[in-house]
């Protein structure tokens, strides 16, 4: 089963509470999912796939931190046997103003909502990129 997106922008949710992209902060001294995903995508833009981000953000919150390659492969296989929420539910496009831009090979990078690139894609000026909205945090009224 392949969970990756291709040539797609996950645009900021309609009810996103910020007017521009902002870096998420740890809460209570711990890294949140938003912080972990931001750090991964900021450090390696255009390298990771959606599956990589989902698995790594889950893994980094588990104990123990050190695992063998075999353990990681087994954990990853087991992780994807259960249904996983896609990055449309990520706090980055829902709460922090970051679009998630996937290339033709399924690799993702951050695309801030105020950037020219983001505006052009959302306006439909880049027809080869499909636009999907992040899921709303609250129900539509």
DRENTORKOL-3810 file (N, C-alpha, C; in nm, 4 decimals):
REM DRENTORKOL-3810
@n.u->0.0843; n.v->-0.1179; n.w->0.0000; ca.u->0.0000; ca.v->0.0000; ca.w->0.0000; c.u->0.0891; c.v->0.1246; c.w->0.0000
@n.u->0.0597; n.v->0.2159; n.w->-0.0903; ca.u->0.1392; ca.v->0.3377; ca.w->-0.1030; c.u->0.0567; c.v->0.4564; c.w->-0.0546
@n.u->0.1082; n.v->0.5260; n.w->0.0445; ca.u->0.0379; ca.v->0.6408; ca.w->0.1015; c.u->0.0896; c.v->0.7741; c.w->0.0501
@n.u->0.1799; n.v->0.7727; n.w->-0.0436; ca.u->0.2441; ca.v->0.8972; ca.w->-0.0848; c.u->0.1604; c.v->0.9768; c.w->-0.1841
@n.u->0.1799; n.v->1.1083; n.w->-0.1819; ca.u->0.1200; ca.v->1.1992; ca.w->-0.2795; c.u->0.2260; c.v->1.2321; c.w->-0.3843
@n.u->0.1796; n.v->1.2691; n.w->-0.5049; ca.u->0.2687; ca.v->1.3057; ca.w->-0.6144; c.u->0.2169; c.v->1.4331; c.w->-0.6790
@n.u->0.3083; n.v->1.5270; n.w->-0.7091; ca.u->0.2717; ca.v->1.6541; ca.w->-0.7737; c.u->0.1481; c.v->1.7146; c.w->-0.7070
@n.u->0.1555; n.v->1.7294; n.w->-0.5759; ca.u->0.0412; ca.v->1.7745; ca.w->-0.4971; c.u->0.0866; c.v->1.8751; c.w->-0.3921
@n.u->0.0019; n.v->1.9748; n.w->-0.3681; ca.u->0.0210; ca.v->2.0667; ca.w->-0.2567; c.u->-0.0914; c.v->2.0415; c.w->-0.1573
@n.u->-0.0542; n.v->2.0094; n.w->-0.0342; ca.u->-0.1532; ca.v->2.0092; ca.w->0.0737; c.u->-0.1552; c.v->2.1525; c.w->0.1247
@n.u->-0.2618; n.v->2.2223; n.w->0.0891; ca.u->-0.2744; ca.v->2.3644; ca.w->0.1235; c.u->-0.3216; c.v->2.3793; c.w->0.2676
@n.u->-0.2974; n.v->2.4951; n.w->0.3221; ca.u->-0.3346; ca.v->2.5274; ca.w->0.4587; c.u->-0.4863; c.v->2.5138; c.w->0.4751
@n.u->-0.5270; n.v->2.4610; n.w->0.5897; ca.u->-0.6692; ca.v->2.4412; ca.w->0.6187; c.u->-0.7444; c.v->2.5738; c.w->0.6196
@n.u->-0.8716; n.v->2.5685; n.w->0.5834; ca.u->-0.9544; ca.v->2.6892; ca.w->0.5809; c.u->-0.9630; c.v->2.7569; c.w->0.7171
@n.u->-0.9553; n.v->2.6777; n.w->0.8234; ca.u->-0.9677; ca.v->2.7362; ca.w->0.9575; c.u->-0.8327; c.v->2.7482; c.w->1.0297
@n.u->-0.7252; n.v->2.7557; n.w->0.9524; ca.u->-0.5923; ca.v->2.7732; ca.w->1.0113; c.u->-0.5896; c.v->2.9063; c.w->1.0880
@n.u->-0.5442; n.v->2.9027; n.w->1.2145; ca.u->-0.5525; ca.v->3.0232; ca.w->1.2976; c.u->-0.4439; c.v->3.1284; c.w->1.2749
@n.u->-0.3451; n.v->3.1014; n.w->1.1891; ca.u->-0.2374; ca.v->3.1982; ca.w->1.1684; c.u->-0.2446; c.v->3.2580; c.w->1.0282
@n.u->-0.1904; n.v->3.3775; n.w->1.0132; ca.u->-0.1930; ca.v->3.4460; ca.w->0.8853; c.u->-0.0695; c.v->3.4225; c.w->0.8000
@n.u->0.0294; n.v->3.3556; n.w->0.8557; ca.u->0.1528; ca.v->3.3249; ca.w->0.7848; c.u->0.2210; c.v->3.2061; c.w->0.8493
@n.u->0.3136; n.v->3.1453; n.w->0.7774; ca.u->0.3826; ca.v->3.0273; ca.w->0.8290; c.u->0.4644; c.v->3.0616; c.w->0.9525
@n.u->0.4522; n.v->2.9792; n.w->1.0551; ca.u->0.5301; ca.v->2.9996; ca.w->1.1766; c.u->0.5846; c.v->2.8665; c.w->1.2270
@n.u->0.7037; n.v->2.8741; n.w->1.2859; ca.u->0.7693; ca.v->2.7538; ca.w->1.3356; c.u->0.7005; c.v->2.7074; c.w->1.4642
@n.u->0.6624; n.v->2.5796; n.w->1.4709; ca.u->0.5995; ca.v->2.5294; ca.w->1.5932; c.u->0.6980; c.v->2.5234; c.w->1.7100
@n.u->0.6461; n.v->2.5409; n.w->1.8310; ca.u->0.7279; ca.v->2.5402; ca.w->1.9527; c.u->0.7016; c.v->2.4130; c.w->2.0329
@n.u->0.8041; n.v->2.3622; n.w->2.1021; ca.u->0.7801; ca.v->2.2487; ca.w->2.1934; c.u->0.6790; c.v->2.2891; c.w->2.3014
@n.u->0.6078; n.v->2.1912; n.w->2.3531; ca.u->0.5103; ca.v->2.2162; ca.w->2.4585; c.u->0.5502; c.v->2.1379; c.w->2.5827
@n.u->0.5590; n.v->2.2058; n.w->2.6948; ca.u->0.5955; ca.v->2.1393; ca.w->2.8188; c.u->0.7337; c.v->2.0754; c.w->2.8140
@n.u->0.8242; n.v->2.1360; n.w->2.7375; ca.u->0.9594; ca.v->2.0827; ca.w->2.7249; c.u->0.9711; c.v->1.9632; c.w->2.6322
@n.u->0.8603; n.v->1.9218; n.w->2.5697; ca.u->0.8634; ca.v->1.8059; ca.w->2.4789; c.u->0.8341; c.v->1.8506; c.w->2.3367
@n.u->0.8964; n.v->1.7807; n.w->2.2425; ca.u->0.8710; ca.v->1.8083; ca.w->2.1017; c.u->0.7356; c.v->1.7493; c.w->2.0629
@n.u->0.6511; n.v->1.8329; n.w->2.0061; ca.u->0.5203; ca.v->1.7882; ca.w->1.9578; c.u->0.5368; c.v->1.7254; c.w->1.8195
@n.u->0.4297; n.v->1.6653; n.w->1.7690; ca.u->0.4312; ca.v->1.6109; ca.w->1.6332; c.u->0.4658; c.v->1.7221; c.w->1.5347
@n.u->0.4082; n.v->1.8408; n.w->1.5556; ca.u->0.4360; ca.v->1.9541; ca.w->1.4661; c.u->0.5848; c.v->1.9883; c.w->1.4656
@n.u->0.6464; n.v->1.9925; n.w->1.5829; ca.u->0.7892; ca.v->2.0246; ca.w->1.5929; c.u->0.8718; c.v->1.9171; c.w->1.5227
@n.u->0.8415; n.v->1.7904; n.w->1.5486; ca.u->0.9167; ca.v->1.6809; ca.w->1.4856; c.u->0.9052; c.v->1.6858; c.w->1.3336
@n.u->0.7833; n.v->1.7025; n.w->1.2829; ca.u->0.7646; ca.v->1.7068; ca.w->1.1377; c.u->0.8319; c.v->1.8299; c.w->1.0774
@n.u->0.8212; n.v->1.9433; n.w->1.1443; ca.u->0.8863; ca.v->2.0639; ca.w->1.0945; c.u->1.0370; c.v->2.0433; c.w->1.0866
@n.u->1.0977; n.v->1.9908; n.w->1.1936; ca.u->1.2427; ca.v->1.9697; ca.w->1.1958; c.u->1.2870; c.v->1.8758; c.w->1.0834
@n.u->1.2121; n.v->1.7686; n.w->1.0614; ca.u->1.2475; ca.v->1.6737; ca.w->0.9546; c.u->1.2416; c.v->1.7394; c.w->0.8172
@n.u->1.1329; n.v->1.8101; n.w->0.7907; ca.u->1.1131; ca.v->1.8695; ca.w->0.6581; c.u->1.2016; c.v->1.9910; c.w->0.6359
@n.u->1.2310; n.v->2.0635; n.w->0.7414; ca.u->1.3189; ca.v->2.1797; ca.w->0.7305; c.u->1.4636; c.v->2.1357; c.w->0.7078
@n.u->1.5033; n.v->2.0267; n.w->0.7722; ca.u->1.6414; ca.v->1.9774; ca.w->0.7608; c.u->1.6682; c.v->1.9087; c.w->0.6269
@n.u->1.5678; n.v->1.8387; n.w->0.5742; ca.u->1.5853; ca.v->1.7608; ca.w->0.4506; c.u->1.4743; c.v->1.7896; c.w->0.3504
@n.u->1.4650; n.v->1.9123; n.w->0.2995; ca.u->1.3570; ca.v->1.9427; ca.w->0.2044; c.u->1.3691; c.v->1.8602; c.w->0.0773
@n.u->1.2568; n.v->1.8015; n.w->0.0360; ca.u->1.2549; ca.v->1.7254; ca.w->-0.0887; c.u->1.3255; c.v->1.5922; c.w->-0.0819
@n.u->1.3462; n.v->1.5367; n.w->0.0378; ca.u->1.4138; ca.v->1.4077; ca.w->0.0525; c.u->1.3168; c.v->1.3009; c.w->0.1008
@n.u->1.2330; n.v->1.3352; n.w->0.1981; ca.u->1.1433; ca.v->1.2379; ca.w->0.2604; c.u->1.0102; c.v->1.2281; c.w->0.1874
@n.u->0.9466; n.v->1.1104; n.w->0.1969; ca.u->0.8114; ca.v->1.0920; ca.w->0.1449; c.u->0.7132; c.v->1.1059; c.w->0.2609
@n.u->0.5849; n.v->1.1077; n.w->0.2284; ca.u->0.4840; ca.v->1.1129; ca.w->0.3335; c.u->0.5004; c.v->0.9940; c.w->0.4286
@n.u->0.5235; n.v->0.8751; n.w->0.3740; ca.u->0.5412; ca.v->0.7564; ca.w->0.4584; c.u->0.6596; c.v->0.7746; c.w->0.5528
@n.u->0.7694; n.v->0.8304; n.w->0.5028; ca.u->0.8863; ca.v->0.8555; ca.w->0.5881; c.u->0.8509; c.v->0.9492; c.w->0.7032
@n.u->0.7810; n.v->1.0571; n.w->0.6727; ca.u->0.7460; ca.v->1.1566; ca.w->0.7743; c.u->0.6524; c.v->1.0959; c.w->0.8786
@n.u->0.5506; n.v->1.0220; n.w->0.8335; ca.u->0.4560; ca.v->0.9604; ca.w->0.9273; c.u->0.5271; c.v->0.8629; c.w->1.0198
@n.u->0.6084; n.v->0.7752; n.w->0.9625; ca.u->0.6766; ca.v->0.6747; ca.w->1.0436; c.u->0.7787; c.v->0.7387; c.w->1.1373
@n.u->0.8616; n.v->0.8281; n.w->1.0849; ca.u->0.9666; ca.v->0.8903; ca.w->1.1670; c.u->0.9083; c.v->0.9742; c.w->1.2805
@n.u->0.7987; n.v->1.0473; n.w->1.2539; ca.u->0.7409; ca.v->1.1287; ca.w->1.3606; c.u->0.6801; c.v->1.0398; c.w->1.4686
@n.u->0.6292; n.v->0.9237; n.w->1.4330; ca.u->0.5816; ca.v->0.8270; ca.w->1.5324; c.u->0.7011; c.v->0.7666; c.w->1.6077
@n.u->0.8019; n.v->0.7234; n.w->1.5331; ca.u->0.9169; ca.v->0.6553; ca.w->1.5913; c.u->0.9913; c.v->0.7435; c.w->1.6917
@n.u->1.0068; n.v->0.8704; n.w->1.6610; ca.u->1.0835; ca.v->0.9609; ca.w->1.7475; c.u->1.0152; c.v->0.9874; c.w->1.8818
@n.u->0.8896; n.v->0.9468; n.w->1.8929; ca.u->0.8202; ca.v->0.9619; ca.w->2.0213; c.u->0.8186; c.v->0.8309; c.w->2.1005
@n.u->0.8848; n.v->0.7263; n.w->2.0478; ca.u->0.8859; ca.v->0.5954; ca.w->2.1131; c.u->1.0138; c.v->0.5744; c.w->2.1928
@n.u->1.0112; n.v->0.4738; n.w->2.2806; ca.u->1.1303; ca.v->0.4284; ca.w->2.3538; c.u->1.1598; c.v->0.2866; c.w->2.3084
@n.u->1.2790; n.v->0.2390; n.w->2.3023; ca.u->1.4044; ca.v->0.3128; ca.w->2.3156; c.u->1.4368; c.v->0.3882; c.w->2.1875
@n.u->1.5278; n.v->0.4817; n.w->2.1989; ca.u->1.5642; ca.v->0.5652; ca.w->2.0842; c.u->1.6539; c.v->0.4908; c.w->1.9854
@n.u->1.7406; n.v->0.4042; n.w->2.0358; ca.u->1.8349; ca.v->0.3314; ca.w->1.9490; c.u->1.7777; c.v->0.1970; c.w->1.9083
@n.u->1.7773; n.v->0.1694; n.w->1.7772; ca.u->1.7259; ca.v->0.0423; ca.w->1.7256; c.u->1.8132; c.v->-0.0025; c.w->1.6088
@n.u->1.8166; n.v->-0.1347; n.w->1.5894; ca.u->1.8925; ca.v->-0.1903; ca.w->1.4771; c.u->1.8134; c.v->-0.1691; c.w->1.3478
@n.u->1.8808; n.v->-0.1834; n.w->1.2340; ca.u->1.8147; ca.v->-0.1712; ca.w->1.1034; c.u->1.7012; c.v->-0.2724; c.w->1.0901
@n.u->1.7237; n.v->-0.3943; n.w->1.1406; ca.u->1.6222; ca.v->-0.4993; ca.w->1.1336; c.u->1.4987; c.v->-0.4601; c.w->1.2154
@n.u->1.5219; n.v->-0.4076; n.w->1.3373; ca.u->1.4103; ca.v->-0.3645; ca.w->1.4209; c.u->1.3318; c.v->-0.2524; c.w->1.3533
@n.u->1.4043; n.v->-0.1577; n.w->1.2940; ca.u->1.3379; ca.v->-0.0463; ca.w->1.2259; c.u->1.2535; c.v->-0.0953; c.w->1.1096
@n.u->1.3065; n.v->-0.1875; n.w->1.0306; ca.u->1.2318; ca.v->-0.2407; ca.w->0.9162; c.u->1.1055; c.v->-0.3124; c.w->0.9635
@n.u->1.1171; n.v->-0.3893; n.w->1.0705; ca.u->1.0016; ca.v->-0.4617; ca.w->1.1243; c.u->0.8979; c.v->-0.3636; c.w->1.1804
@n.u->0.9444; n.v->-0.2628; n.w->1.2549; ca.u->0.8534; ca.v->-0.1623; ca.w->1.3100; c.u->0.7809; c.v->-0.0861; c.w->1.1995
@n.u->0.8541; n.v->-0.0508; n.w->1.0943; ca.u->0.7929; ca.v->0.0227; ca.w->0.9830; c.u->0.6866; c.v->-0.0619; c.w->0.9144
@n.u->0.7183; n.v->-0.1895; n.w->0.8888; ca.u->0.6218; ca.v->-0.2792; ca.w->0.8249; c.u->0.4964; c.v->-0.2923; c.w->0.9118
@n.u->0.5162; n.v->-0.3096; n.w->1.0420; ca.u->0.4037; ca.v->-0.3228; ca.w->1.1347; c.u->0.3236; c.v->-0.1923; c.w->1.1431
@n.u->0.3930; n.v->-0.0789; n.w->1.1428; ca.u->0.3284; ca.v->0.0523; ca.w->1.1497; c.u->0.2292; c.v->0.0706; c.w->1.0349
@n.u->0.2684; n.v->0.0296; n.w->0.9144; ca.u->0.1835; ca.v->0.0509; ca.w->0.7970; c.u->0.0822; c.v->-0.0605; c.w->0.7732
@n.u->0.0749; n.v->-0.1602; n.w->0.8628; ca.u->-0.0322; ca.v->-0.2598; ca.w->0.8500; c.u->-0.1642; c.v->-0.2010; c.w->0.8990
@n.u->-0.1575; n.v->-0.0977; n.w->0.9822; ca.u->-0.2773; ca.v->-0.0297; ca.w->1.0324; c.u->-0.3020; c.v->0.0947; c.w->0.9478
@n.u->-0.4270; n.v->0.1343; n.w->0.9330; ca.u->-0.4552; ca.v->0.2578; ca.w->0.8597; c.u->-0.3872; c.v->0.3775; c.w->0.9268
@n.u->-0.3296; n.v->0.4656; n.w->0.8469; ca.u->-0.2604; ca.v->0.5843; ca.w->0.8975; c.u->-0.3247; c.v->0.7095; c.w->0.8397
@n.u->-0.3380; n.v->0.8109; n.w->0.9225; ca.u->-0.3864; ca.v->0.9403; ca.w->0.8748; c.u->-0.2771; c.v->1.0012; c.w->0.7869
@n.u->-0.3173; n.v->1.0628; n.w->0.6771; ca.u->-0.2185; ca.v->1.1239; ca.w->0.5885; c.u->-0.1779; c.v->1.2610; c.w->0.6406
@n.u->-0.0871; n.v->1.3247; n.w->0.5711; ca.u->-0.0371; ca.v->1.4548; ca.w->0.6148; c.u->-0.1397; c.v->1.5675; c.w->0.5994
@n.u->-0.2570; n.v->1.5377; n.w->0.5440; ca.u->-0.3640; ca.v->1.6378; ca.w->0.5435; c.u->-0.4118; c.v->1.6646; c.w->0.6864
@n.u->-0.3777; n.v->1.5736; n.w->0.7789; ca.u->-0.4138; ca.v->1.5921; ca.w->0.9199; c.u->-0.2970; c.v->1.6471; c.w->1.0014
@n.u->-0.1841; n.v->1.6717; n.w->0.9376; ca.u->-0.0662; ca.v->1.7239; ca.w->1.0076; c.u->-0.0970; c.v->1.8613; c.w->1.0675
@n.u->-0.0445; n.v->1.8879; n.w->1.1865; ca.u->-0.0630; ca.v->2.0215; ca.w->1.2435; c.u->0.0065; c.v->2.1316; c.w->1.1628
@n.u->0.1034; n.v->2.0981; n.w->1.0792; ca.u->0.1737; ca.v->2.2030; ca.w->1.0030; c.u->0.0786; c.v->2.2798; c.w->0.9110
@n.u->-0.0012; n.v->2.2136; n.w->0.8253; ca.u->-0.0959; ca.v->2.2905; ca.w->0.7440; c.u->-0.2263; c.v->2.3240; c.w->0.8164
@n.u->-0.2549; n.v->2.2572; n.w->0.9273; ca.u->-0.3789; ca.v->2.2846; ca.w->0.9992; c.u->-0.3669; c.v->2.4045; c.w->1.0936
@n.u->-0.2504; n.v->2.4195; n.w->1.1587; ca.u->-0.2383; ca.v->2.5205; ca.w->1.2639; c.u->-0.1223; c.v->2.6180; c.w->1.2461
@n.u->-0.0216; n.v->2.5822; n.w->1.1641; ca.u->0.1009; ca.v->2.6631; ca.w->1.1604; c.u->0.1280; c.v->2.7316; c.w->1.0262
@n.u->0.0382; n.v->2.7192; n.w->0.9286; ca.u->0.0519; ca.v->2.7942; ca.w->0.8043; c.u->0.1506; c.v->2.7403; c.w->0.7024
@n.u->0.1840; n.v->2.6114; n.w->0.7115; ca.u->0.2774; ca.v->2.5514; ca.w->0.6155; c.u->0.2031; c.v->2.4637; c.w->0.5164
@n.u->0.2202; n.v->2.4928; n.w->0.3873; ca.u->0.1755; ca.v->2.4000; ca.w->0.2856; c.u->0.2797; c.v->2.2893; c.w->0.2750
@n.u->0.2358; n.v->2.1725; n.w->0.2292; ca.u->0.3267; ca.v->2.0589; ca.w->0.2086; c.u->0.3255; c.v->2.0275; c.w->0.0601
@n.u->0.4396; n.v->2.0485; n.w->-0.0053; ca.u->0.4491; ca.v->2.0351; ca.w->-0.1501; c.u->0.5223; c.v->1.9066; c.w->-0.1872
@n.u->0.4533; n.v->1.8191; n.w->-0.2602; ca.u->0.5082; ca.v->1.6906; ca.w->-0.3030; c.u->0.5486; c.v->1.6984; c.w->-0.4492
@n.u->0.6663; n.v->1.6451; n.w->-0.4815; ca.u->0.7127; ca.v->1.6448; ca.w->-0.6203; c.u->0.6629; c.v->1.5182; c.w->-0.6918
@n.u->0.7085; n.v->1.4980; n.w->-0.8149; ca.u->0.6663; ca.v->1.3850; ca.w->-0.8961; c.u->0.7133; c.v->1.2506; c.w->-0.8456
@n.u->0.8071; n.v->1.2513; n.w->-0.7525; ca.u->0.8564; ca.v->1.1265; ca.w->-0.6944; c.u->0.8033; c.v->1.1044; c.w->-0.5531
@n.u->0.7112; n.v->1.1904; n.w->-0.5090; ca.u->0.6491; ca.v->1.1743; ca.w->-0.3786; c.u->0.7278; c.v->1.2330; c.w->-0.2629
@n.u->0.8331; n.v->1.3075; n.w->-0.2937; ca.u->0.9132; ca.v->1.3690; ca.w->-0.1866; c.u->0.8498; c.v->1.5024; c.w->-0.1483
@n.u->0.8538; n.v->1.5321; n.w->-0.0200; ca.u->0.7805; ca.v->1.6487; ca.w->0.0319; c.u->0.8751; c.v->1.7547; c.w->0.0864
@n.u->0.8303; n.v->1.8798; n.w->0.0740; ca.u->0.9025; ca.v->1.9909; ca.w->0.1340; c.u->0.8004; c.v->2.0929; c.w->0.1820
@n.u->0.8444; n.v->2.1779; n.w->0.2723; ca.u->0.7591; ca.v->2.2839; ca.w->0.3247; c.u->0.7393; c.v->2.3933; c.w->0.2199
@n.u->0.6206; n.v->2.4508; n.w->0.2173; ca.u->0.5901; ca.v->2.5612; ca.w->0.1263; c.u->0.5070; c.v->2.6620; c.w->0.2063
@n.u->0.5704; n.v->2.7689; n.w->0.2570; ca.u->0.4991; ca.v->2.8636; ca.w->0.3423; c.u->0.3836; c.v->2.9322; c.w->0.2705
@n.u->0.2727; n.v->2.9477; n.w->0.3415; ca.u->0.1515; ca.v->2.9994; ca.w->0.2790; c.u->0.1658; c.v->3.1407; c.w->0.2227
@n.u->0.2569; n.v->3.2202; n.w->0.2715; ca.u->0.2728; ca.v->3.3552; ca.w->0.2193; c.u->0.3661; c.v->3.3657; c.w->0.0999
@n.u->0.4292; n.v->3.2553; n.w->0.0627; ca.u->0.5286; ca.v->3.2598; ca.w->-0.0447; c.u->0.4623; c.v->3.2747; c.w->-0.1818
@n.u->0.5386; n.v->3.3299; n.w->-0.2761; ca.u->0.4893; ca.v->3.3439; ca.w->-0.4138; c.u->0.4551; c.v->3.2083; c.w->-0.4733
@n.u->0.5404; n.v->3.1085; n.w->-0.4483; ca.u->0.5159; ca.v->2.9739; ca.w->-0.5013; c.u->0.3816; c.v->2.9201; c.w->-0.4513
@n.u->0.3562; n.v->2.9319; n.w->-0.3229; ca.u->0.2307; ca.v->2.8841; ca.w->-0.2647; c.u->0.1123; c.v->2.9553; c.w->-0.3304
@n.u->0.1201; n.v->3.0878; n.w->-0.3387; ca.u->0.0101; ca.v->3.1664; ca.w->-0.3961; c.u->-0.0176; c.v->3.1256; c.w->-0.5406
@n.u->0.0879; n.v->3.1057; n.w->-0.6193; ca.u->0.0715; ca.v->3.0668; ca.w->-0.7603; c.u->0.0055; c.v->2.9299; c.w->-0.7726
@n.u->0.0488; n.v->2.8352; n.w->-0.6901; ca.u->-0.0074; ca.v->2.6996; ca.w->-0.6971; c.u->-0.1547; c.v->2.7017; c.w->-0.6569
@n.u->-0.1871; n.v->2.7680; n.w->-0.5464; ca.u->-0.3256; ca.v->2.7742; ca.w->-0.4986; c.u->-0.4150; c.v->2.8470; c.w->-0.5992
@n.u->-0.3616; n.v->2.9467; n.w->-0.6680; ca.u->-0.4376; ca.v->3.0223; ca.w->-0.7678; c.u->-0.4594; c.v->2.9423; c.w->-0.8968
@n.u->-0.3982; n.v->2.8236; n.w->-0.9072; ca.u->-0.4153; ca.v->2.7408; ca.w->-1.0262; c.u->-0.3190; c.v->2.7738; c.w->-1.1379
@n.u->-0.2153; n.v->2.8525; n.w->-1.1097; ca.u->-0.1192; ca.v->2.8923; ca.w->-1.2123; c.u->-0.0148; c.v->2.7840; c.w->-1.2403
@n.u->-0.0163; n.v->2.6764; n.w->-1.1625; ca.u->0.0757; ca.v->2.5644; ca.w->-1.1830; c.u->-0.0117; c.v->2.4399; c.w->-1.1999
@n.u->-0.0669; n.v->2.4207; n.w->-1.3216; ca.u->-0.1678; ca.v->2.3171; ca.w->-1.3415; c.u->-0.1194; c.v->2.1733; c.w->-1.3167
@n.u->0.0109; n.v->2.1521; n.w->-1.3234; ca.u->0.0602; ca.v->2.0158; ca.w->-1.3011; c.u->0.0602; c.v->1.9770; c.w->-1.1533
@n.u->0.0321; n.v->2.0726; n.w->-1.0648; ca.u->0.0275; ca.v->2.0444; ca.w->-0.9209; c.u->-0.1175; c.v->2.0487; c.w->-0.8733
@n.u->-0.1636; n.v->1.9350; n.w->-0.8220; ca.u->-0.2988; ca.v->1.9228; ca.w->-0.7666; c.u->-0.2981; c.v->1.9867; c.w->-0.6269
@n.u->-0.4067; n.v->2.0550; n.w->-0.5922; ca.u->-0.4170; ca.v->2.1198; ca.w->-0.4616; c.u->-0.5236; c.v->2.0482; c.w->-0.3792
@n.u->-0.4834; n.v->2.0027; n.w->-0.2614; ca.u->-0.5760; ca.v->1.9442; ca.w->-0.1639; c.u->-0.5659; c.v->2.0270; c.w->-0.0370
@n.u->-0.6777; n.v->2.0583; n.w->0.0238; ca.u->-0.6763; ca.v->2.1346; ca.w->0.1492; c.u->-0.6464; c.v->2.0406; c.w->0.2657
@n.u->-0.5741; n.v->2.0917; n.w->0.3634; ca.u->-0.5574; ca.v->2.0187; ca.w->0.4889; c.u->-0.6948; c.v->2.0093; c.w->0.5537
@n.u->-0.7137; n.v->1.9087; n.w->0.6361; ca.u->-0.8421; ca.v->1.8922; ca.w->0.7016; c.u->-0.8623; c.v->2.0012; c.w->0.8066
@n.u->-0.9846; n.v->2.0443; n.w->0.8183; ca.u->-1.0190; ca.v->2.1486; ca.w->0.9158; c.u->-1.0018; c.v->2.0941; c.w->1.0564
@n.u->-0.9707; n.v->2.1831; n.w->1.1499; ca.u->-0.9615; ca.v->2.1441; ca.w->1.2909; c.u->-1.0992; c.v->2.1362; c.w->1.3546
@n.u->-1.1930; n.v->2.2156; n.w->1.3041; ca.u->-1.3280; ca.v->2.2159; ca.w->1.3588; c.u->-1.4278; c.v->2.1846; c.w->1.2486
@n.u->-1.5442; n.v->2.1420; n.w->1.2888; ca.u->-1.6481; ca.v->2.1102; ca.w->1.1896; c.u->-1.6978; c.v->2.2384; c.w->1.1235
@n.u->-1.7350; n.v->2.2259; n.w->0.9971; ca.u->-1.7910; ca.v->2.3409; ca.w->0.9257; c.u->-1.9252; c.v->2.3774; c.w->0.9888
@n.u->-1.9517; n.v->2.5064; n.w->0.9927; ca.u->-2.0775; ca.v->2.5523; ca.w->1.0533; c.u->-2.1819; c.v->2.5752; c.w->0.9489
END
